[in-house]
Amino acid sequence: MTSQNQILFEKSLALIPGGVNSPVRAFRSVGGTPIFFKKGLGSKLWDADGKEYVDYINSWGPMIVGHAHPEVTKAVQAVAANSLSFGAPTGLELEMAEMINKLVPSIEQVRLVSSGTEATMSAIRVARGFTKRNKIVKFEGCYHGHADALLVKAGSGLLTFGEPTSAGVPAEVVADTLTLEYNNTQSLKDLFGKIGDQIACVIIEPVVGNMNLIVPNLEFLQTLRELCTKHGTVLIFDEVMTGFRVALGGAQALYNIKPDMTTLGKVIGGGLPVGAFGGRKDIMQCLAPLGAVYQAGTLSGNPVAVTAGLATLKLIQEKDFHEKLTAQTKKLMDGIVQAAKEAGVAFSAQSVGGMFGLYFSAICPTSYYEMMQSDKTAFNKFFHSMLESGVYLGPSAFEAGFVSAAHTDADIAFTIEAAKKAFAGL
């Protein structure tokens, strides 16, 4: 009997480029047919064939309290009855702003948008407007959405301007985007020593989730903060993925380093499309209608998405929420590492809060270059074995994983047993 996943994918290929609405979903990295889902509840997903999976993607992060949490769905249903959107202010937006300002150390004022990409591109525009400088710095392997200026790879040398990594992005658009190696403190010092007074902003994932999970060297982050302060450069923490996931106040609270601006997404929408950017009041007041930096959005702060986010943010403020989430994620990592060790497979893993990374390499990578040295063929075999066993991981060796508060000890034990089977088959 033909799988409904296969039938749906073949139909999608005729109507949607690549059959998917976001590239990683196409399974091109791991091979095989993408899974089409129809239901999620707690830690579980069910596909078009009715097969059940333990979910470690969690919609790429936002389902931190699990799928279809009754308090979130009840709140969304209630507010949706009053209209899905007004394109005008609501009290819910104010409630969200108050909560974000209270929880995130760096944010004095915040503006809501509809996606992480909107948040990062808007934050960079504001930083450029505030500093009246053009150059921006990002780090190799960090992803900040698909805005033109951020789709860039490193040049051959420290100060070589980047080259576009996507067709449709003119070279001149990324001419002022510089790319450095993540966790390389000396390269930061060298760059700022040469052109520090020309750099408008540095944007960084304080814990990387887009080249699998890469943990920052604390000295690296501290040096970055010091250099940005010294040279009047706006430091932007892209916490779209880490915000409220690695700690209640995000990575900036976890590492006690305050950026000038922060971008958020994922968790603040509770599964619906929401993003936000905020920071110091003097910087944020460069925005229209107060200042000359323009940004707008019809659906920004719409009541349904904001309500889902508010309900989620209230749940994660419960006592010991992040301590329990961190412990459960570590338990999963320890079990999978032990399974690999028993099977004699070169493997490592780590976690920060509710995010984790799995690597087919003897040690956890600290940079894009080291991540690229991992055994991608082994990961692909592991992925498909886990999928067959009913464990849904990111369909790429370069994606972080996510544990939710809904993942039980039984889910963890089930996953570890599936990993033992997968390692035995390598």
C-alpha positions as CSV (number, residue, x, y, z in Angstrom):
1,M,0.0,0.0,0.0
2,T,1.4,3.4,-1.0
3,S,2.2,5.7,1.8
4,Q,0.0,8.8,2.1
5,N,3.2,10.8,2.7
6,Q,4.5,9.7,-0.7
7,I,1.1,10.5,-2.4
8,L,1.0,14.0,-0.8
9,F,4.6,14.7,-1.6
10,E,4.2,13.8,-5.3
11,K,1.1,16.0,-5.6
12,S,3.0,18.8,-3.8
13,L,5.9,18.6,-6.2
14,A,3.6,19.7,-9.0
15,L,2.3,22.8,-7.2
16,I,5.0,23.9,-4.7
17,P,8.7,24.4,-5.5
18,G,10.4,21.3,-4.3
19,G,7.1,20.1,-2.8
20,V,7.7,22.1,0.5
21,N,7.3,25.6,1.8
22,S,10.7,25.7,3.6
23,P,13.8,23.9,2.1
24,V,14.9,21.7,5.0
25,R,11.5,19.9,5.0
26,A,12.3,18.4,1.6
27,F,14.6,15.8,3.2
28,R,17.2,16.6,0.5
29,S,20.0,16.4,3.1
30,V,19.0,13.0,4.4
31,G,17.2,11.4,1.4
32,G,13.8,9.8,1.4
33,T,10.2,11.2,1.4
34,P,9.2,14.1,3.7
35,I,6.7,13.3,6.5
36,F,3.3,15.1,6.3
37,F,1.8,15.5,9.7
38,K,-1.9,15.8,10.6
39,K,-1.9,15.9,14.4
40,G,0.3,16.8,17.4
41,L,-0.4,16.4,21.1
42,G,2.1,16.8,23.9
43,S,5.4,15.3,22.9
44,K,3.9,13.2,20.0
45,L,3.1,13.7,16.3
46,W,1.0,11.6,13.9
47,D,1.7,11.6,10.2
48,A,-0.7,11.2,7.2
49,D,-0.5,7.4,7.6
50,G,-1.4,7.5,11.3
51,K,2.1,6.6,12.5
52,E,3.1,8.0,15.8
53,Y,6.4,9.8,16.6
54,V,8.2,11.3,19.6
55,D,8.9,14.8,18.3
56,Y,12.2,16.5,18.9
57,I,11.7,19.3,16.3
58,N,8.8,21.0,18.2
59,S,8.1,23.2,15.1
60,W,11.8,24.2,15.3
61,G,11.5,25.4,18.9
62,P,8.2,27.2,19.7
63,M,6.3,24.2,21.2
64,I,8.2,24.4,24.5
65,V,5.1,23.3,26.5
66,G,4.2,20.6,23.9
67,H,1.8,20.4,21.1
68,A,-1.8,21.6,21.6
69,H,-1.4,22.5,25.2
70,P,-5.0,22.9,26.6
71,E,-4.3,26.3,28.1
72,V,-2.8,27.6,24.9
73,T,-5.5,26.2,22.6
74,K,-8.3,27.4,24.9
75,A,-6.9,30.9,24.9
76,V,-6.5,31.0,21.1
77,Q,-10.0,29.7,20.5
78,A,-11.5,32.3,22.8
79,V,-9.7,35.3,21.3
80,A,-10.3,34.1,17.7
81,A,-14.0,34.4,18.2
82,N,-13.5,38.2,18.5
83,S,-11.7,38.5,15.1
84,L,-8.4,37.2,13.8
85,S,-6.8,40.6,13.2
86,F,-7.6,44.3,13.3
87,G,-4.5,45.9,11.8
88,A,-4.9,48.3,14.8
89,P,-3.6,48.4,18.4
90,T,-4.9,46.0,21.0
91,G,-4.4,45.6,24.7
92,L,-2.9,42.2,24.1
93,E,0.1,43.8,22.4
94,L,0.7,45.9,25.4
95,E,0.5,42.9,27.7
96,M,3.1,41.1,25.4
97,A,5.4,44.1,25.5
98,E,5.2,44.3,29.3
99,M,6.0,40.6,29.6
100,I,9.0,40.7,27.2
101,N,10.4,43.9,28.8
102,K,10.1,42.2,32.2
103,L,11.8,38.9,31.3
104,V,14.5,39.9,28.8
105,P,17.4,41.9,30.4
106,S,18.3,44.0,27.4
107,I,14.9,45.1,26.3
108,E,13.5,48.5,27.3
109,Q,11.3,48.9,24.3
110,V,10.1,46.3,21.9
111,R,8.2,46.1,18.6
112,L,6.3,43.0,17.4
113,V,6.6,41.6,13.9
114,S,5.4,38.4,12.2
115,S,8.6,36.4,11.8
116,G,12.2,36.0,12.9
117,T,13.4,37.2,9.5
118,E,11.4,40.4,9.9
119,A,12.9,40.8,13.4
120,T,16.5,40.5,12.4
121,M,16.4,42.6,9.2
122,S,14.5,45.3,11.1
123,A,17.0,45.2,14.0
124,I,19.9,45.7,11.6
125,R,18.2,48.5,9.8
126,V,17.6,50.3,13.2
127,A,21.3,49.7,14.2
128,R,22.4,51.2,10.9
129,G,20.1,54.2,11.4
130,F,21.2,54.7,14.9
131,T,25.0,54.5,14.2
132,K,24.8,56.1,10.7
133,R,27.3,53.3,9.7
134,N,26.8,50.7,7.0
135,K,29.0,47.7,7.8
136,I,27.6,44.7,9.7
137,V,29.3,41.6,11.0
138,K,27.8,38.1,11.3
139,F,29.4,34.7,12.0
140,E,30.0,31.7,9.8
141,G,27.3,29.1,10.2
142,C,24.8,31.5,12.0
143,Y,21.5,31.9,10.3
144,H,19.4,35.0,10.8
145,G,16.6,34.6,8.3
146,H,16.6,35.1,4.6
147,A,17.0,38.8,4.3
148,D,19.3,39.6,1.4
149,A,22.2,41.2,3.4
150,L,22.4,38.1,5.7
151,L,22.6,35.5,2.9
152,V,26.4,35.6,2.8
153,K,29.4,33.3,3.2
154,A,32.8,34.3,4.3
155,G,35.5,35.5,2.0
156,S,39.0,34.1,1.8
157,G,40.5,36.5,4.4
158,L,39.5,38.3,7.5
159,L,38.5,41.5,5.7
160,T,37.4,40.0,2.5
161,F,33.8,41.1,1.8
162,G,31.3,38.3,1.6
163,E,29.7,36.7,-1.4
164,P,26.0,35.9,-1.8
165,T,24.9,32.4,-1.0
166,S,21.6,32.7,-2.8
167,A,20.7,33.6,-6.4
168,G,18.8,36.8,-6.6
169,V,21.0,38.6,-4.1
170,P,23.2,41.2,-5.8
171,A,26.9,41.2,-4.7
172,E,26.6,44.9,-3.8
173,V,23.8,44.1,-1.3
174,V,26.2,42.0,0.8
175,A,29.2,44.2,0.1
176,D,29.0,45.6,3.7
177,T,28.5,42.3,5.3
178,L,31.6,40.8,7.0
179,T,31.7,37.2,8.2
180,L,33.9,35.9,11.0
181,E,34.5,32.5,12.6
182,Y,32.3,31.7,15.6
183,N,34.2,31.4,18.9
184,N,37.4,33.0,17.4
185,T,38.2,35.7,19.9
186,Q,41.4,36.9,18.1
187,S,39.5,37.5,14.8
188,L,37.2,39.8,16.7
189,K,40.1,41.8,18.1
190,D,41.8,42.0,14.7
191,L,38.7,43.2,12.9
192,F,37.7,45.8,15.4
193,G,41.3,47.0,15.6
194,K,41.2,47.8,11.9
195,I,37.7,49.0,11.2
196,G,35.8,49.2,14.5
197,D,34.6,52.7,13.9
198,Q,32.9,51.6,10.7
199,I,30.8,48.7,12.0
200,A,27.2,49.5,12.6
201,C,26.3,46.2,14.3
202,V,27.3,42.7,15.1
203,I,24.5,40.1,15.0
204,I,25.1,36.7,16.6
205,E,23.3,33.6,17.8
206,P,24.6,33.6,21.5
207,V,24.0,29.8,21.3
208,V,24.0,28.6,17.7
209,G,21.1,26.5,16.6
210,N,21.6,26.7,12.9
211,M,24.8,24.7,12.3
212,N,23.5,22.1,14.8
213,L,24.1,23.3,18.4
214,I,27.3,25.2,19.0
215,V,28.0,26.5,22.5
216,P,29.7,29.8,22.9
217,N,33.1,30.3,24.6
218,L,32.3,32.8,27.4
219,E,35.5,34.8,26.7
220,F,34.4,35.1,23.1
221,L,31.0,36.6,24.0
222,Q,32.5,38.9,26.7
223,T,35.2,40.2,24.3
224,L,32.5,40.8,21.7
225,R,30.5,42.9,24.3
226,E,33.6,44.9,25.3
227,L,34.6,45.7,21.7
228,C,31.1,46.7,20.7
229,T,30.9,49.1,23.7
230,K,34.4,50.5,23.0
231,H,33.6,51.2,19.3
232,G,30.0,52.3,19.6
233,T,28.8,49.3,17.7
234,V,25.3,47.9,18.3
235,L,25.5,44.3,19.6
236,I,22.4,42.3,18.5
237,F,21.7,38.9,20.1
238,D,19.6,36.8,17.7
239,E,17.5,34.9,20.3
240,V,14.8,33.9,18.0
241,M,15.7,30.3,18.8
242,T,17.3,30.6,22.2
243,G,14.9,33.1,23.7
244,F,13.0,31.5,26.6
245,R,14.4,28.1,25.5
246,V,17.8,28.0,27.2
247,A,16.7,30.1,30.2
248,L,13.7,32.3,31.1
249,G,15.6,35.5,30.1
250,G,17.3,33.8,27.1
251,A,21.0,33.2,26.6
252,Q,21.8,36.8,27.7
253,A,20.4,35.9,31.2
254,L,22.2,32.5,31.2
255,Y,25.6,34.1,30.4
256,N,25.0,37.4,32.1
257,I,25.9,39.4,28.9
258,K,23.6,42.2,27.9
259,P,23.4,43.1,24.2
260,D,22.1,46.4,22.9
261,M,19.3,44.8,20.9
262,T,17.6,41.4,20.9
263,T,15.5,39.6,18.3
264,L,12.9,37.1,19.4
265,G,10.5,34.6,17.8
266,K,9.4,31.0,18.1
267,V,8.3,30.7,21.8
268,I,6.7,34.1,21.9
269,G,4.2,32.9,19.3
270,G,3.5,29.6,21.0
271,G,3.4,28.0,17.5
272,L,1.9,30.9,15.6
273,P,3.9,33.4,13.5
274,V,5.3,36.1,15.8
275,G,8.6,37.8,16.0
276,A,9.9,40.8,17.9
277,F,13.0,43.1,18.2
278,G,13.8,45.3,21.0
279,G,16.6,46.9,23.1
280,R,17.8,50.1,24.5
281,K,15.2,52.9,24.5
282,D,17.5,55.4,22.7
283,I,18.1,52.9,19.9
284,M,14.4,51.8,19.5
285,Q,13.2,55.4,19.4
286,C,14.9,55.7,16.0
287,L,11.9,53.9,14.6
288,A,9.0,55.6,12.9
289,P,6.8,57.3,13.9
290,L,9.3,58.8,16.3
291,G,12.4,58.5,14.2
292,A,13.6,58.1,10.6
293,V,13.9,54.3,10.4
294,Y,10.9,52.8,8.7
295,Q,9.3,49.5,9.6
296,A,5.7,48.4,9.4
297,G,3.5,45.3,9.2
298,T,-0.3,44.8,8.8
299,L,-0.4,41.6,10.9
300,S,2.2,42.6,13.5
301,G,0.9,41.9,17.0
302,N,-2.3,40.3,15.7
303,P,-4.4,39.1,18.7
304,V,-4.5,35.4,17.9
305,A,-0.7,34.9,17.6
306,V,0.0,37.2,20.6
307,T,-2.5,35.3,22.7
308,A,-0.8,32.0,21.9
309,G,2.5,33.5,22.9
310,L,1.2,35.0,26.1
311,A,-0.3,31.7,27.2
312,T,3.0,30.0,26.5
313,L,5.1,32.6,28.3
314,K,2.9,32.4,31.4
315,L,3.3,28.6,31.5
316,I,7.1,28.7,31.3
317,Q,7.3,31.0,34.3
318,E,6.0,28.2,36.5
319,K,8.4,27.2,39.3
320,D,11.4,25.2,38.2
321,F,10.2,25.0,34.6
322,H,13.6,25.5,33.0
323,E,15.5,23.5,35.6
324,K,13.2,20.5,34.8
325,L,13.5,21.1,31.0
326,T,17.3,21.3,31.2
327,A,17.5,18.2,33.3
328,Q,15.3,16.2,31.0
329,T,17.3,17.3,27.9
330,K,20.6,16.3,29.6
331,K,19.1,13.0,30.5
332,L,18.3,12.4,26.9
333,M,21.8,13.4,25.8
334,D,23.6,11.3,28.4
335,G,21.5,8.2,27.4
336,I,22.2,8.6,23.7
337,V,26.0,9.2,24.3
338,Q,26.1,6.1,26.4
339,A,24.4,4.1,23.7
340,A,26.9,5.2,21.1
341,K,29.8,4.4,23.5
342,E,28.5,0.9,24.0
343,A,28.2,0.4,20.2
344,G,31.7,1.8,19.6
345,V,30.5,4.7,17.4
346,A,32.4,8.0,17.3
347,F,29.7,10.3,18.6
348,S,29.2,13.2,20.9
349,A,26.3,15.3,22.2
350,Q,25.5,18.4,24.3
351,S,22.6,20.5,25.4
352,V,21.8,24.0,26.7
353,G,18.4,24.4,28.3
354,G,15.9,22.6,26.1
355,M,18.1,22.6,23.0
356,F,20.5,19.8,22.0
357,G,23.0,18.8,19.4
358,L,24.0,15.4,18.1
359,Y,27.3,15.0,16.3
360,F,28.9,12.0,14.6
361,S,32.4,13.2,15.7
362,A,34.4,12.3,18.8
363,I,34.2,15.7,20.3
364,C,31.5,18.5,20.2
365,P,32.3,21.0,17.5
366,T,32.9,24.7,18.4
367,S,32.8,26.2,14.9
368,Y,31.3,25.9,11.5
369,Y,34.6,24.3,10.2
370,E,34.6,21.7,13.0
371,M,30.9,20.9,12.4
372,M,31.5,20.3,8.7
373,Q,34.0,17.6,9.7
374,S,31.3,15.4,11.3
375,D,30.2,12.2,9.6
376,K,27.1,13.2,7.7
377,T,26.6,9.8,6.1
378,A,26.4,8.2,9.5
379,F,23.9,10.8,10.7
380,N,21.7,10.1,7.7
381,K,21.6,6.4,8.5
382,F,21.0,7.2,12.1
383,F,18.2,9.6,11.2
384,H,16.3,7.1,9.1
385,S,16.6,4.3,11.7
386,M,15.3,6.7,14.4
387,L,12.4,7.7,12.0
388,E,11.5,4.1,11.4
389,S,11.5,3.5,15.2
390,G,9.1,6.5,15.7
391,V,11.5,9.3,16.7
392,Y,11.3,12.5,14.7
393,L,14.6,14.4,14.5
394,G,15.6,17.4,12.3
395,P,16.2,16.0,8.8
396,S,19.7,17.4,8.6
397,A,23.0,16.9,10.4
398,F,23.1,20.7,10.8
399,E,20.0,21.3,12.8
400,A,19.6,21.5,16.6
401,G,17.0,19.5,18.4
402,F,14.4,20.5,21.0
403,V,12.9,18.9,24.1
404,S,9.6,20.2,25.5
405,A,8.1,20.1,28.9
406,A,5.7,17.4,27.6
407,H,8.5,14.9,27.1
408,T,8.2,12.3,29.7
409,D,10.7,9.8,31.2
410,A,9.0,7.2,29.0
411,D,9.7,9.3,25.9
412,I,13.3,9.6,26.9
413,A,13.7,5.9,27.5
414,F,12.0,5.1,24.2
415,T,14.3,7.4,22.3
416,I,17.4,5.9,23.9
417,E,16.3,2.4,23.0
418,A,15.7,3.6,19.4
419,A,19.2,5.1,19.4
420,K,20.7,1.8,20.6
421,K,19.1,0.1,17.6
422,A,20.3,2.8,15.2
423,F,23.9,2.7,16.5
424,A,23.9,-1.1,16.2
425,G,23.1,-0.7,12.5
426,L,25.9,1.7,11.6
